[in-house]
Amino acid sequence: MFDWQDLRYFLMLARTGSFSGAASELSVEHATVGRRVAALEKALGLKLVYRLPRSSRLTEDGQAVARLAAAMTESAQAIDAYALRASSALSGTVRVSVPPTVGNFCIAPHLQAFHEAHPSVKIVMAGTPEIEPLDRGVADVAIRMVKPEEASLMTRRIGAIRFGLYANVTYATRPPGQWEFIAYDASLDHVKHQKWLRRYLDGRPIVFETSDVIAQQMAARSGAGVAVLPTIIGERDAELVKLDVEHEPPETTLWLVTYPDLRRTPAIKAVMAFLVDCVGREPQLK
């Protein structure tokens, strides 16, 4: 039997048309997508993808499996949604997709209080900076950094992530012209504060790139350079100081998202209220 997660990676590859595109959507390394797809091919005994030097293309078997898998995913989601709607008890599992910074520093610290209030509800939280597709059953509720365009979604603004330039105390004494920078890798070049940083460089070098914001924080603490960090991280780190700049990096609005029919489920209503409360408590997210 093949691994369902391998199938998920293959479906993303089929949808985006490239390993790099799938990796970007799933917020993983290019090699991870390749490994997952290879594992699926081995389990099925089929070649699903032609790996070309600059692109990839599904084989006939790959196209057939993609069509079948899409139908399977829709059926699984429909069953899951029905079960959530049909349940009137305040119990069950609710899958939540949130940006890693919000999940780690805003949601996770309050989970014990939620568990004490709702012992029969389990939260499964996936931390990703990308937009998780609610319509493919990945999450029941999401906090997104981009306002969804789908008309069928219930969307509510609940806060905003603010950013600043941070460096360790010693590095901060350098003249701005001598600053070097820590940034996201190219997979996150579409993010607003990454775009701001690319403009702000003005010829100064980037010395370290990573999609992990905690790795950026640790690199800045070590004196590797200057990083654009969420203030919810930077202001709590005694080893970092915020640098004065004429124009601050742009903030990113946080949107709470779900489907209207799921919203009526008691467990999901409780989790949504919990997420809103967590964000509302955090001064750096108001």
C-alpha positions in Angstrom: 0.0 0.0 0.0 1.4 3.4 -0.9 1.8 6.3 1.5 -1.1 8.8 1.3 1.4 11.6 2.0 3.4 10.6 -1.1 0.2 10.9 -3.1 -0.3 14.4 -1.8 3.1 15.5 -3.0 2.5 13.9 -6.4 -0.8 15.7 -6.7 0.9 19.0 -6.0 3.5 18.2 -8.6 0.7 17.4 -11.1 -1.1 20.7 -10.3 2.0 23.0 -10.5 3.8 21.2 -13.3 7.2 21.3 -11.7 9.1 20.0 -8.7 10.2 23.5 -7.7 6.6 24.7 -8.0 5.3 21.8 -5.8 8.1 22.5 -3.3 7.2 26.1 -3.1 3.5 25.4 -2.5 4.2 22.8 0.1 7.0 24.8 1.8 9.5 22.0 1.5 12.8 21.4 -0.3 12.9 20.4 -3.9 14.6 17.1 -3.0 11.7 16.3 -0.6 9.2 16.4 -3.4 11.5 14.2 -5.6 11.9 11.7 -2.8 8.2 11.5 -2.1 7.3 11.0 -5.8 10.0 8.4 -6.3 8.6 6.5 -3.3 5.1 6.6 -4.8 6.4 5.3 -8.1 8.2 2.5 -6.3 5.1 1.5 -4.3 2.9 1.5 -7.4 5.4 0.0 -9.7 4.7 2.7 -12.3 6.8 5.6 -13.8 4.7 8.7 -13.1 7.0 11.6 -14.2 9.5 12.2 -16.9 12.3 14.1 -15.2 13.7 16.5 -17.9 16.7 18.8 -17.4 14.6 22.0 -17.0 11.1 20.7 -16.4 9.0 17.7 -15.6 6.1 16.0 -17.4 3.6 13.4 -16.3 3.6 10.1 -18.1 0.4 8.6 -19.3 0.3 6.5 -16.1 1.0 9.7 -14.1 -1.9 11.5 -15.8 -4.2 8.6 -15.0 -3.1 8.4 -11.4 -3.5 12.2 -11.0 -7.1 12.0 -12.2 -8.0 9.1 -9.9 -6.2 10.7 -6.9 -8.1 14.0 -7.4 -11.4 12.2 -7.2 -10.2 10.3 -4.1 -9.2 13.5 -2.4 -12.6 15.1 -3.1 -14.4 12.1 -1.7 -12.3 12.0 1.4 -12.9 15.7 2.0 -16.6 15.3 1.5 -16.8 12.5 4.0 -14.7 14.5 6.5 -16.9 17.6 6.1 -20.1 15.5 6.5 -18.8 14.0 9.7 -18.0 17.4 11.1 -21.4 18.9 10.1 -23.2 15.8 11.5 -21.6 15.9 14.9 -23.4 18.0 17.4 -21.0 17.2 20.2 -18.2 19.5 21.2 -15.6 16.9 20.3 -13.4 15.7 17.5 -10.2 16.7 15.6 -9.9 20.1 14.1 -7.0 20.7 11.6 -5.6 24.2 11.7 -3.1 25.8 9.3 -1.2 28.8 10.5 2.0 30.7 9.7 4.8 29.2 11.8 5.5 32.4 13.7 1.8 32.7 14.8 1.6 29.0 15.6 4.8 28.9 17.7 4.6 32.2 19.6 0.9 32.9 19.8 -1.2 29.7 19.6 1.0 26.9 21.1 1.6 28.7 24.4 -2.2 28.7 25.1 -3.1 25.2 24.1 -3.2 23.8 27.6 -5.9 26.3 28.5 -7.9 25.3 25.5 -7.5 21.6 26.3 -8.8 22.2 29.9 -11.8 24.0 28.5 -12.5 21.5 25.7 -10.9 18.2 26.7 -12.7 16.2 23.8 -11.4 18.5 21.0 -8.0 17.8 19.6 -6.2 20.5 17.5 -3.8 19.3 14.8 -1.8 22.3 13.8 0.3 22.6 10.6 2.7 25.6 10.6 3.4 26.9 7.1 3.9 30.3 5.6 2.1 29.2 2.4 -1.6 29.1 1.7 -2.9 25.6 2.7 -5.8 24.5 0.4 -8.9 24.1 2.5 -10.8 22.7 -0.5 -8.4 19.7 -0.5 -9.0 18.7 3.0 -5.6 19.9 4.3 -7.1 22.1 7.0 -10.6 22.9 8.4 -9.6 26.4 9.6 -6.6 28.5 8.5 -4.9 31.8 9.5 -3.6 33.2 6.2 -1.3 36.1 5.4 -3.0 36.7 2.1 -6.8 37.4 1.8 -8.4 34.5 0.0 -10.2 35.2 -3.3 -12.6 32.3 -3.1 -16.1 33.6 -2.7 -17.2 30.5 -0.9 -14.9 31.0 2.1 -15.8 32.8 5.3 -13.0 35.4 5.9 -12.3 37.6 8.8 -9.4 40.0 9.6 -8.1 39.2 13.1 -4.7 41.0 13.3 -1.5 41.7 11.5 2.2 40.6 11.7 4.6 43.6 11.9 8.2 43.4 11.0 11.5 45.2 11.8 15.2 45.0 11.0 17.1 43.3 13.8 20.7 42.5 14.6 22.7 41.6 17.7 24.0 44.4 20.0 27.5 44.4 18.6 26.5 44.2 15.0 24.1 47.1 15.4 27.0 49.5 16.0 28.2 49.1 12.4 27.4 51.9 10.0 24.4 51.0 7.8 26.6 50.9 4.7 28.5 48.0 6.1 25.4 45.9 6.9 25.0 42.4 5.4 21.7 40.6 5.4 19.8 37.5 6.2 16.8 36.7 4.0 14.3 34.1 2.9 15.3 31.9 0.0 13.9 32.4 -3.5 10.8 30.3 -2.8 9.5 33.1 -0.7 10.4 36.1 -2.9 6.7 36.8 -3.3 6.3 37.7 0.4 5.8 41.4 1.0 8.6 42.0 3.6 11.0 39.9 1.4 10.2 42.2 -1.5 10.8 45.2 0.8 14.2 43.8 1.8 15.3 43.2 -1.8 14.7 46.9 -2.5 16.3 48.0 0.8 19.6 46.2 0.1 20.8 48.9 -2.3 23.7 46.7 -3.4 24.6 45.4 0.0 25.0 41.6 0.1 22.8 38.8 1.4 25.0 36.3 3.3 22.5 33.7 4.4 19.1 32.6 3.0 16.6 30.2 4.7 12.8 29.7 4.7 12.9 29.1 8.4 12.4 32.3 10.4 13.8 30.8 13.6 17.0 30.0 11.7 17.1 33.7 10.6 16.7 34.7 14.2 19.5 32.5 15.4 21.8 33.7 12.5 21.1 37.3 13.5 21.9 36.5 17.2 25.2 35.0 16.1 26.2 38.2 14.3 25.9 36.9 10.8 24.0 40.0 9.6 20.7 41.9 9.7 17.4 40.1 9.5 13.8 41.2 8.8 11.9 39.5 11.7 8.4 39.6 13.0 8.3 41.9 16.0 6.6 39.1 18.0 10.0 37.4 17.7 12.4 40.3 17.7 11.0 42.3 20.6 11.2 39.2 22.8 14.8 38.4 22.1 17.1 40.2 24.6 20.1 39.5 22.4 18.6 41.5 19.4 18.0 45.2 18.9 15.7 46.8 16.4 17.5 49.0 13.9 16.2 52.4 13.0 15.1 52.7 9.4 13.3 55.5 7.6 10.6 53.2 6.3 9.5 50.1 8.2 8.9 46.8 6.4 5.2 46.4 5.5 2.9 44.6 7.8 1.0 41.5 6.8 -2.7 41.2 7.6 -3.9 38.0 9.3 -7.1 36.4 8.0 -9.1 33.7 9.7 -10.6 31.4 7.0 -13.0 28.5 6.9 -16.1 27.3 5.0 -19.5 28.5 6.2 -20.9 25.0 6.7 -17.8 24.0 8.8 -18.1 27.1 10.8 -21.4 25.9 12.3 -19.7 22.8 13.8 -19.3 23.1 17.6 -15.7 22.0 17.7 -14.7 24.3 14.8 -16.6 27.2 16.4 -14.6 26.6 19.6 -11.3 26.5 17.8 -12.0 29.6 15.8 -12.9 31.5 18.9 -9.7 30.2 20.5 -7.5 31.4 17.6 -9.1 34.8 17.6 -8.6 35.1 21.3 -4.9 34.1 21.0 -4.2 36.7 18.3 -6.2 39.3 20.2 -4.0 38.8 23.4 -0.8 39.4 21.6 0.1 43.2 21.5 2.6 42.6 18.6 -0.3 41.3 16.4 -2.9 44.0 16.9 
